[in-house]
Amino acid sequence: MYESFYGLAEKPFALTPDPAFLYLSKRHQNGLTMLQYGLTLTGSITVITGEVGSGKTTLMRHVLRGLDPQFTIGYLTNTHPNIKDLLKWILMAFGLNYRNKDEVELYESLITFIIEQYAENRRTLLIIDEAQNMSPATLEELRMLSNLNADKDHVLQLVLIGQPELAETLRKPELRQFAQRISVDYHLTPLTQDETTDYIRHRLITAGGDPRLFTKESCQTIHHYAQGIPRLINTLCEMALVYAYADDQKTITPDIVHEVVTYRQKGSVNPYEDRPHPQNQPARRTTEAKTVKRTKTRQQRDLPQAAKEPTPQRADLPLSPKTILSPGNQPRSANGQAATLPADATAERPLRADAEASDTTQSRPDADLPLTAVPAEPPQSSAQRLASIDPRALGRRIAPIRSKSQSET
């Protein structure tokens, strides 16, 4: 449905094993080499294990495409723990008649077929996929069949493909004879992050598309959720293409991948349930920090103008006892001119007018509001200023100041 939209000749992430899309990572290349080596050993047993969806079957099918024609191949995929009449299943895999025969006739038919192939200089290869489902008793029966000899050669060759549980079964004491017959044993591990990116781009190119369809960040996100398992990678990529196609987006971004996983997490069947993305939490913290910053800015913007502006200094406010009256910080009147003080006045105690202004400011109910400018009073003479001074405000210092003023008068 989306192939023409993205310029693809076919779907690049189909779930069915397709050797044409095989991506040989370092691990898959090693597995391919070990598998090919095992096939060169006459009558050997080769075991390939790996996690679900790691590419075991695709690797085997790739080998079969280039296999020498001298091999006669039987492929058995329908295995389960309670499988019975193993001989019937094997005869069916080779295309032989298995109906209406007892166990002895079944065994005779298989032996006759294998000997005939050997006489024609052909090698009989039996491949059993999903072999982890076979019980120890069934595996032991299979080993006994592989003991068939012709002259000096074992004429039946086995390849077992299964999940890690197969290796656990083969380590059981009752299967130690089977384990000793194994010539090649290799375990496929998941793809690394860089290999996942190369894997996605390889499949896009094979399907005739643009390898940049998935961004590098989206490939890294897919690797995190899929844990490097090719089948899970295919599932995520396929659904991401469908989601992006529905939104008319030409590029697959991490947001689309997150959306696919979130949708799967809401369902009852979810392979990504216990794999939250570690980058989500820092991203949320960053968002919260930005939200707090925006809230503080908005609160400051909504404050009244009077609350944001500093309270203007008045010339008639009382001086602090520690105020130093220097030319740079002389108190100023409302008209901006420096206020004058008596020559012998000090800043240790407030003047009467200043004290009254301070008391008035503290007693007003609106004292916290911005103060308005006070009109400048006409200049007074020294005698007038001294006459207006309250003796109680100056305390002990009033006597010397008054005597000096009277002497000048």
LUMMARBA-945198 format. One record per residue: x, y, z of N, C-alpha, C, O in turn; residue in one letter. Coordinates in steps of 0.2 Angstrom, whole numbers, plus 5000, padded with zeros to 4 digits. Example, Ala and Ser with C-alpha at 12.3 -4.5 7.8 and 13.67 -1.06 7.14 Angstrom:
LUMMARBA-945198
506649725039506249785039506649845039507149835042a 506449895035506849955036506450005039506750065040s 
This chain:
LUMMARBA-945198
500449945000500050005000500450065000500250124998m 501050065003501550125003502150124998502550164998y 502150064995502750054990502850114985503450144985e 502350134982502450184977502550254980502850294977s 502250264986502350324990503050334992503350394991f 503450284993504150294995504650264990505250264991y 504350254984504750234978505050164979505650154977g 504750114982504950054983504750004978504150004976l 505149954976504949904971504549854975504049814972a 504649834981504349784985504349804993504749854994e 504049764997504049785004504749765007504949705006k 505149805010505849795012505849755019506349725020p 505249755023505349725029504749675030504449665035f 504749625025504249575026504549525031505149515032a 504049495035504249445040504449375038504749345041l 504249355032504449295029505149295027505449335025t 505549235029506249235027506349235020506049205016p 506749285018506949295011507749305010507949355012d 508049255007508749255007509049315003509549335004p 508549344998508749404994508949464999509349504997a 508649465005508749525009509149505015509249545020f 509549455014510049435020510549485021510949505016l 510649505027511149555029511649515033511549485038y 512249515030512749475034513149515038513649555036l 512949525045513349555050513949515051514049455048s 514349535056514949495057514749425060515049375059k 514249425065513949365068513649325063513749265063r 513249345058512949305053513449285048513349225045h 513949325047514549295042514849235045515049185042q 515049245052515349185055514849125055515149065054n 514249135057513749085057513749045050513648985049g 513749085044513749065038514349015036514248965033l 514849045038515549005037515548945041515748885038t 515248945047515248875051514748825048514848765048m 514148855046513648815043513948775036513848715035l 514248815032514548795026515148745028515248695024q 515548755033516048705035515748645037515948585035y 515148645041514848585043514648545038514648475038g 514348575032514148535027514648495023514548455019l 515248515024515848485020516048415024516348375021t 515748415030515948355034515448295033514848305035l 515648245030515148185028514948155035515248135039t 514248155035513948125041513948155047513848135053g 514048225047514148265053513448285056512948285052s 513548315062512948345065513148415066513548435069i 512748465063512848535064512248565068511648555066t 512448605073511948635077511948715077512548745078v 511448755075511448825074510848845079510348825078i 511048885084510548915089510548995089511049025086t 510049025091509949095091509249115094508849075094g 509249175096508549195099508049195094508149195088e 507449205096506849205091506949265087507049315089v 506949245080506949305075507649325074507749385071g 508149295076508849315075509149305068509649325066s 508749265063508949255057509249185055509549175050g 509049135059509349075058509049035052509449015048k 508349045051508049015045508249045039508449015034t 508349115039508549145033509249135031509449125025t 509649125036510349105035510349035032510749015027l 509948985034509948915031509748915024509948885020m 509148955023508948965016509448995011509448975005r 509849035014510349065010510849015008511149015002h 511048965012511448915011511248865006511548845001v 510548855006510248805002510248824995510248784990l 510148894994510148924987510848904983510848894977r 511348904987512048894983512348824985512948814984g 511848774987512148714989512248674983511948674978l 512748624984512948584978512448534976512048514981d 512248524970511748484968511848414970511348374970p 512348394973512448324975512048304981512048244983q 511848354985511448344991510748334989510448364985f 510448284992509748264993509448294999509648265005t 509048334999508848375005508148355007507648355003i 508048345014507448345017507348395022507848405027g 506848435022506748495027506148485031505548475029y 506248475038505748465042505648525047506148545050l 505048555047504948615051504348605056504348645061t 503948555055503448545060503648495065503448435065n 503948525070504148485076503848515082503648575083t 503648465087503348485093503548435099503848375097h 503448445105503748395110503448335110503748285111p 502848325108502448265108502448225101502048185099n 502948245097502948215090503048135091503448115094i 502648105087502648035086502848005079502748045075k 503047945079503147915072503647965068503547985063d 504247975071504748015068504947995061505048035057l 504947925060505047905054504647925048504847935043l 503947935050503447955045503648025043503648045037k 503848065048503948135047504548145042504648185038w 505048105044505748105040505548085033505848115028i 505148025032505048005025504648055021504748065015l 504148095025503748145021504248205019504148235014m 504748215023505248275022505648255015505748305011a 505748195014506148175008505648155002505848134997f 504948165003504548154998504348074997504148054991g 504448035002504347965001503747945004503447975008l 503447885002502847865004502847835011503347795013n 502447855016502447835023501747805025501747785031y 501347805021500647785023500547705023500847675019r 500147685028499947615028500647575029500647515026n 501147595033501747555034501847555042501647605045k 502047495044502247485051502947515052503247545047d 503147515058503747545060504347515056504847545054e 504347445056504847415052504947435045505447445042v 504347435042504347455035504547525034504847545029e 504347565038504547635038505347645038505647675034l 505647605043506347605044506747575038507247605035y 506447525035506747495029506647545023507147545019e 506147575022506047625017506647685017506947695012s 506747705023507247765024507947735023508347765019l 508047675025508747655024508947635017509447655014i 508447605014508447595007508647655003509047664998t 508247705004508247775001508947805002509247824997f 509247805008509847835009510447795006510947825003i 510447725006510947685002510947704995511447704992i 510347704992510247724985510647784983510947794978e 510447834987510847904986511547904987511947934983q 511847864991512547854992512847814986513347834984y 512447774984512747734978512747774972513147764967a 512347824971512347874966512847934967512747984964e 513247924972513647974974513348044976513548094975n 512748034980512448094982512448084990512448034993r 512348144993512348145000511648165003511348215000r 511448135008510748145010510848195016511148175021t 510448245016510448295021509748305024509348325020l 509748305031509048315034509148375038509548375043l 508748425037508748485041508148495045507548485042i 508248505051507648505056507648575059508048595063i 507148615057507048685060506648675066506248635067d 506648725071506348735077506448665081506048635084e 507048645081507248585085507248585092507248535096a 507148645095507148655102506448625105506348605111q 505948605100505348575102505348505103504948475106n 505948475101506048395101506248375108506648405112m 505948325111506148295117506748265117507048245112s 507048245123507748215123507648145120508048115117p 507048105121506948045118506948045110507248005107a 506648095108506548105100507248115098507448095092t 507648165101508348175099508748115099509248105094l 508748075104509148015104508947965099509347925096e 508247965097508047915091508347945085508547905080e 508448015084508748045078509448025078509748015072l 509848025083510548005083510647935081511047925077r 510247895083510247825081510147815074510547775071m 509747855071509647845063510247875060510447845054l 510647925063511247955060511847905060512347915057s 511747855064512347805064512347755059512747715058n 511847765054511847715048512547725044512747785042l 512847675043513547675039513447645033513147595032n 513947665028514047635022514747635020515047685019a 515047575020515747565020516047605027515947585032d 516447655025516747695031516447765032516647795037k 515847775029515547845030514847835033514547785032d 514747895037514047905039513647935033513847985031h 513147905031512747925025512147975026511947995022v 512047985033511448035034511748095038512048085043l 511648155035511948215038511448255041510848265038q 511548285047510948315051511148395052511748405053l 510648435051510748505053510148525058509648515055v 510348545064509748565069509848635070510348665071l 509248665069509148745070508648755075508148725075i 508848795080508348805086508548865090509048895089g 508148875095508248925100508748905105508948845105q 508948955110509448935115509248875119509648835122p 508548855119508348805123508648735121508648685124e 508748735114509048675111509748655114509848595115l 510148705115510748695118510748665125511148625127a 510248695129510148675135509948605135510148565140e 509448575131509248505130509848465129509948415132t 510248485124510848445122511348435127511848395127l 511348475132511848475138511648425143511948415148r 511048395143510848345148511248285147511448265142k 511248255153511748195153511448135149511948095146p 510848125148510548075144510748085136510648035132e 510948145134511148155127511848175126512048205121l 512248145131512948155130513248125124513748145121r 512948065122513148035115513048075109513448085105q 512448105110512248155104512748215104512948235098f 512848245110513348295110514048285107514348325104a 514248225108514948205106514948195098515448195095q 514348185095514348185088514248245084514348255078r 514148305088514048365085514748395083515248395087i 514848405076515448435073515548505074516048535075s 514948545073514948615072514348645077513748615076v 514548685081513948715085514148795085514648815087d 513648835083513648905083513048935085512448915084y 513148995089512549035092512549105089513049135089h 512049125086511949185083511749235088511249225092l 512049295089511849345094511549405090511649405084t 511249445094510849505091511349555087511949555088p 511049595083511449645080511649705085511249715089l 512249735083512349795087511949855084511649845079t 512049915087511749975085511949995078511550005074q 512549995077512850015070512549955065512449975059d 512549895067512349845062511649845061511349835055e 511249875066510549885065510349935060509949925055t 510749995060510750045055510850015048510550035043t 511449985048511649955041511149905039510949895033d 510849865043510349815041509749845038509449825033y 509449905041508849935039509049965032508649965027i 509649995031509750035025509849975019509749985014r 510149925021510249865017509649845014509549835008h 509149835018508449805016508149865011507749845007r 508249925013507949975009508249975002507849984997l 508849975002509249974995509049914991508849914985i 508949854994508749794991508049794988507949774983t 507649834992506949844989506849904984506349914982a 507449934982507449984977507250054980507050094977g 507350064987507150124990507750164992508350154991g 507650224995508150274998508350245005507950245009d 509050235005509250215012509150265017509250255023p 509050335015508950385020508250395022508050445026r 507850345020507150355022507050355030506650385032l 507450315033507450305040508050355043508650335041f 507950405047508550445050508950395054508750345057t 509550425055510050385060509750375067509850325070k 509450435069509150435076508550385076508450345081e 508150375071507650325071507850255071507550215074s 508450245067508750175067509050165074508950105077c 509250205078509550195085508950185089508950135094q 508350215088507850205093507550135091507350095096t 507550115085507250045083507749995086507449945089i 508350005086508849955089508649945097508749895099h 508550005100508450005107507849955109507849915113h 507249975105506649935106506749865104506449815107y 507049845098507049785095507649745098507649685097a 508149775102508649735105509049705100509449655101q 509149725094509549695088509249635085509649605082g 508649615087508349555084508049575077507549615077i 508249545072508049565065507249555064507049605061p 506949505067506249505066505849565069505349585066r 506049585075505749635078505949705075505549745075l 506549705072506749765068506249775062506049825060i 506149715059505649715053504949735055504649775051n 504749715061504049735063504049805064503549835062t 504449835068504449905069504549945063504149995062l 504949925058505049965052504449965048504250015045c 504149905047503549895043502949945046502649975042e 502849945053502349985055502450055055502050095054m 503150075056503350145055503150175048502950225048a 503350135043503150155036502350165035502150205032l 501950115038501250125038501050195041500650225039v 501350205047501150265051501350325047500950375047y 501950325045502150385041501750395035501650455033a 501650345032501250345025500550375027500250415023y 500250355033499550385035499650455036499150495035a 500150485039500250555040500650595035500750655035d 500750555029500950595023501650615024501850675022d 502050585028502750605030503250555025503150495025q 503750595023504250565018504850535022505250495019k 504950545028505450525032505250495039504750525042t 505550445041505350405047505850435052506450435052i 505550465057505850495063505750455069505350415070t 506150475075506050435081505350445084505150395087p 505050505083504350515085503850455082503450435086d 503950445076503550395073503650325076503150285078i 504250305078504450245081504150235088503850185090v 504250295091503950295098503150285098502850255102h 502850315093502150305092501950235091501450215094e 502350205087502150135085502250095092501850045093v 502750105095502850065102502350075107502150035110v 502150145107501650155112500950125111500650105115t 500850115104500250085102500250015104499749985106y 500849985103500949905104500949895112500649845114r 501149945116501149935123500449935126500349915131q 499949965122499249965124498949905123498349885126k 499249855119498849795117499049745122499449755126g 498749685121498849625125499549585124499849555128s 499749595117500349565115500849615113500749655108v 501349615117501849675116502549645117502749635123n 502949645112503649615113504149675116504649655118p 503849735117504249795119504049815126504249875128y 503649775130503349795136503849825141503749875144e 504349785142504849805148505449845145506049835148d 505349875140505949915137505849985136505850015130r 505750025141505550095140506250135138506750115139p 506150185134506750215131507050265136506750305139h 507750255137508050295142508050365141508150405145p 508050385135508050455133507350495134507350555134q 506850455136506250495137506250525144505950585144n 506550495149506550535155506950595155506650645158q 507550595153507850665152507550715148507550775150p 507150695143506750735139506250765143506050825142a 505850725147505350755151505650805156505350855158r 506250785159506550835164506650905161506550955163r 506950895155507050965151506450995150506351065150t 505850965148505250995146504951025153504751085153t 505050995158504751015165505151085167504951125169e 505851085166506251135167506051195163505951255165a 505951185156505651245152504951265154504851325154k 504551225157503951245159503951285165503651335166t 504451265170504551305176504751375174504551425177v 505251375170505551445167505051485164504951545166k 504551455160504051495157503551515162503351575161r 503451475167502951495172503251555176502851605178t 503851555178504151615182504151675178503951725180k 504351665171504351725167503651755166503551815166t 503151705166502451735165502151765172501851815171r 502351745177502251775184502551845184502251885187q 503151845182503451915183503151965178503052025180q 502951935172502651985167501952005170501752065168r 501551965174500951975176500952015183500352045185d 501552035186501552075192501352145190501452165185l 501052175195500852245194501552285193502052265195p 501452345190502052385188502352415194502952415195q 501952425199502252455206502652405209503152425212a 502452335209502852285212503552275209503952245212a 503552285202504152265199504652325199505252315198k 504452385200504952445200505152455207504752455212e 505752475208506052495215505752555218505552595214p 505652555224505352615228505852675227506352665230t 505552725225506052785224506252815231505852805236p 506852835231507152865238506852935239506852975234q 506652955245506453015246506953055250507353025254r 506953115249507453165252507253165260507753185264a 506653165262506453175268506353115273506153115278d 506653055270506652995274507252995279507753025278l 507152965285507652965290508252935288508252885284p 508852965290509452935288509652875293509452875299l 509952825290510152765294510752795299511152835297s 510752765305511352785309512052765306512552805308p 512052725301512752705298512852745292513352735288k 512352785290512452825283513052875284513152905289t 513452865279514052915278513852965273513652955267i 513853025275513653085271514253105267514653155269l 514353075261514853095257514553135251513953125250s 514953165247514653205241514353165236513853185233p 514453095236514153055231513553025233513153005229g 513353025240512752995242512353045246511953025251n 512453115245512053165249511353155247511153145241q 510853155252510153155251509953205246510253265247p 509453195242509253245237508453255238508053215241r 508253315237507553335237507253315231507453285227s 506553335231506153305225506353335219506253305213a 506653395219506853435213507553405210507753435205n 507853355214508453325211509053365214509653335213g 508953415218509553455221509753425228509353395231q 510353425229510553405236510253435241510253505241a 510053405246509753435252510253465257510853435257a 510153515260510653545265510453535272509853525273t 510953525276510953505283511253555287511753585284l 511153565293511553615297512253595297512353535297p 512653635298513353625298513553575304513953535303a 513253585310513453535315512953475316513053445321d 512553465312512053415312512453345310512853345306a 512253295314512453225312511953185310511353195311t 512153125308511653075305511553025310511252975309a 511753035317511652985322510952975324510752925326e 510553035324509853035326509453075320509753125318r 508853055319508453085314508253155316508153165322p 508253195311507953265312507153255313506853205312l 506853305316506153305318505753295312505253255312r 505853335307505453325301505553255298505053225295a 506153235298506253165295505853115299505653065297d 505953125306505653075310504853075309504553015309a 504553135309503853135307503653105301503153065300e 504053115296503953085289503953005290503552965287a 504452975294504552905295503952875298503752825296s 503752915304503152885307502552885303502152845304d 502452945299501852945295501852895290501352865288t 502452875287502552825282502352755285502052715282t 502552745291502452675294501752665296501452615296q 501452725298500752715301500252715295499652695296s 500352735289499852735283499752665281500152625281r 499152655280498952585277499252575271499352515269p 499352625267499652615260500352625260500652655255d 500752615265501452635265501852595261502352615259a 501652535259501952485254501952505247502252485243d 501452555245501352585239501952625237502252655241l 502052635230502652685228502452755231501852775231p 502952785233502952855236502952905230503252895225l 502452955231502453005226502953065228503153075234t 503153105223503653155224503253215228502753225227a 503653245232503453295237503753365234504353365232v 503253405233503553475230504053505235504053495241p 504553535231505053565235504853625239504453665237a 505053635245504853685250505353745248505953735246e 505153805249505553865248506153865253506053835258p 506753885251507353885255507253925261506953975261p 507453905267507453935273508153955275508653925273q 508154005279508754025282509053985288508653935290s 509653985290509953945295509553955302509353905305s 509354015303508954035309508253995309508053965314a 507954005303507353965303507353895304506953865307q 507853865301507953795301508153775308507853725311r 508553815312508653795319508053805323507953765328l 507653855322507053865326506553805325506153785330a 506553775319506153715318506353645321506053595321s 506953645324507253585326506953565333506953615337i 506753505334506453485341507053465345507453425343d 507053505351507653485355507653415357508253385359p 507053385358507053315360507353265355507653215357r 507353285349507653245343508453245344508753195342a 508653305345509453315345509753285352510353275352l 509353285357509653265364510153315366510053375367g 510753285368511253315371511653365366511953415368r 511553355360511953395355511553465353511853505350r 510953475356510553535354510853595358510853655355i 511153585364511453645367512053675364511953735363a 512553635362513053675358512853705352513053765350p 512353675348512153705342511753765343511853815340i 511353765349510953825350511353885352511253945351r 511853875357512253925359512653955353512754015353s 512853915349513253945343512853985339513054035336k 512153965338511754005334511554075337511554125334s 511454075344511354135348511854185348511754245347q 512554155348513054195348513154235341513354285341s 512954195336513054225329512454285329512554325325e 511954275332511354325331511554385335511154435335t 
